Amino acid sequence: MKNRPFRERLGFALTGLATGWRRERSFRNQTGMAALALLALIVLRPAPAWWAIVAITTALVLALELLNSALEAVIDLLHPSIHPEVKAAKDMLAGAVLAISIAALLVAGAMTVDTLPRRLAELGLIGA
Ligand SMILES: Nc1ncnc2c1ncn2[C@@H]1O[C@H](COP(=O)(O)OP(=O)(O)OP(=O)(O)O)[C@@H](O)[C@H]1O
């Protein structure tokens, strides 16, 4: 199964995204938040650096959510019964998602504070 052509590996990756979407409500919620972030970028028109920061943060949230789900699936397959080590592993995975989600909220707040007043002034909604 190693060294498959790029087209095939891209297909596996897209299938993985579709599986995450189908099976995980958290991933669907995070995708909705990513769509809102894109809308905010389009409306606020921040500097290019903000586009990069938001893109990286959003991708990290989605990637960690998928990793969380993938590892949970493997853990449940290998060890379906209750075990304190399974609890520790799953709680740490949840902690990783929480950490990047807090970072994403901070990025959203900082971008809004940095950009919104100028954008409102551009639209004539507040004095420049
Ligand atoms: N086999 C297990 N043994 C011990 N504790 C478990 C086990 N499975 C789950 N838990 C505990 O229950 C919590 C929730 O587990 P679950 O598998 O439902 O993950 P979840 O975070 O709700 O799933 P998702 O990320 O898909 O929303 C875990 O964080 C862990 O504390």
The ligand as a Gaussian input file, in Angstrom:
#p B3LYP/6-31G(d) Opt

LIG

0 1
 N      -13.054000       3.078000      26.803000
 C      -13.066000       4.114000      27.654000
 N      -12.531000       3.975000      28.884000
 C      -12.541000       5.012000      29.755000
 N      -13.040000       6.232000      29.478000
 C      -13.571000       6.435000      28.272000
 C      -13.614000       5.401000      27.292000
 N      -14.226000       5.891000      26.183000
 C      -14.517000       7.163000      26.453000
 N      -14.135000       7.517000      27.699000
 C      -14.301000       8.846000      28.348000
 O      -15.439000       9.487000      27.777000
 C      -15.044000      10.692000      27.123000
 C      -15.862000      10.822000      25.854000
 O      -15.542000       9.736000      25.029000
 P      -16.089000       9.602000      23.560000
 O      -15.480000       8.401000      22.940000
 O      -17.576000       9.700000      23.573000
 O      -15.418000      10.861000      22.909000
 P      -16.078000      12.253000      22.514000
 O      -15.038000      13.252000      22.860000
 O      -17.449000      12.406000      23.066000
 O      -16.181000      11.984000      21.000000
 P      -16.138000      13.041000      19.851000
 O      -14.713000      13.594000      19.867000
 O      -16.404000      12.170000      18.695000
 O      -17.180000      14.046000      20.165000
 C      -13.535000      10.564000      26.878000
 O      -12.897000      11.816000      26.793000
 C      -13.127000       9.776000      28.110000
 O      -13.001000      10.658000      29.218000

